[in-house]
């Protein structure tokens, strides 16, 4: 641990409950956003506590503004007051909230009570749902989830796509999907306030939602995965949809940026691919996907700069052979580019006068 990490400061605000009870949600969100903005300048980690049973939208909104939210509760028992806490949200990570009992010692320190209610024979792997007999592996990072050692290896290899947003409850079968992976360029700029970051994300979501290629597709035929700086959308039907959505969105972004100020304008990069994925359910029983198809879309997007619509060869070549109009806008960038884990990639770029970016991506120039 370096000196900067040793001297890092953590602020715990106890609690948000009174603020939520006394003021409007908008006022509380504005206060939290401005406070967090000030703390971020000083590199201070901000944790907030909340009591009672806050609404899910409130937790999700406030959780996106701060480093973490801890929920506290107290129950009267025959032995006195029983205190419990659980982590509701953690910035850049997915958490599975679980109550942990604790007591306050005379010196003010906290003593946590270990839960031994599960025997080893009752442990179930969070990836394959099979019983764990023998060695147990744990993903760490606060997840507390048990895995078979070989399942944990798979979990960690795919973790760079979702961070700790890995999905549980593997369902039988594999499907092929067509992926649109997008993020906002420069959203992590430390000079950009949290309020403006949230504004850009909300504006982008609204613009995507207004595109026919998104709005007219039945809900059962698409899966939307928020990624922090953007989103991934998996279309389970028509392979044209990711490119159509990209083109429609670029045209709407041009109109949007022309009418707004420079600090609110939105630049994006998009990666498109297709391939097999597992259909899985998250902790809220929402269906999602992960697997090679979406991984490649993320890799392709990562190679782009502002304005690029980049396509992996598997979907680009299918579209070019499908319609003449795609032959005019999908151009090869090059082949043999080595990306993560030594994978070789043939890359294409979609552009015309009113969408895309005709320039060679910076990272491709560096790899050449």
Secondary structure, DSSP 8 states (H G I E B T S, - for coil): --HHHHT-EEEEE--SHHHHHHS-HHHHHHHHHHHHHHHHHTTEEEEEEEES---HHHHHHHHTTSSEEEEEEEEEETTEEEEEEEEEEETTB------EEEEE-TTS-EEE-----S-GGG-B-TTT--B--S--EE--TT---EE-HHHHHHHHHHHHHHTT---EEEEEEEEEEEEEEEEETTTT-TTS-HHHHHHHHHHHHHHHHTSHHHHTS-GGGEEEEE-SSEEEEEESS-TTHHHHHHHHHHHHHHHHHHHS-GGG---EEEEEEEEEEEEEE-TT--EEEESHHHHHHHHHHHT--TT-EEEEHHHHHHHHHH-HHHHHHEEEEEEEEE-GGG-EEEEEEE-BTTBS--S--HHHHHH-
